[in-house]
């Protein structure tokens, strides 16, 4: 009886393997081998802002990303095109998407995801399975410098941002915990 059930199961499996449809008509987990190996734009290596990156270089990296967003129709609330960069001297940050056209904004973000700058710790959070341990080491180092900091839901947190001279210590601790990238 067991042998007959095994034979029937084997024949059923073989019958299912005879001819696979060229394109499945329902969602499947199977991927086309040509597309399975190619990374999505969001998974691609993004520009890295290291602790020794100059403000000018950081601004340039954000300008490239923001220009890409604007070129793809990304807008911020109020209907203006994404801000074009750091003419104010501060590093620009992406604008919020206009809720009136979330689909267009999502398409722009998808098209430009590989150009979005990230800091070393952000890349580690996104790609490194040891991120939690490194974050803990970062916080421990910062506290050893006399700066009040803690972990909050996978992020570094302060009651208020430390002054510039203490931020240099935070950067040094980041380099010790995560490397320079």
Secondary structure, 3 states (H helix, E strand, C coil): CHHHHHHHHHHHHHHHHCCCCCCCCCCCCCCCHHHHCCCCHHHCCCCEECCCCCHHHHHHHHHHHHHHHHHCCCEECCCCECCCCCCCCCCCCCCCECHHHHHHHHHHHHHHHHHCCEEHHHHHHHHCCCHHHHHHHHHHHHHHCCCCEEEECCEEEECCCCCHHHHHHHHHHHHHHHCCC
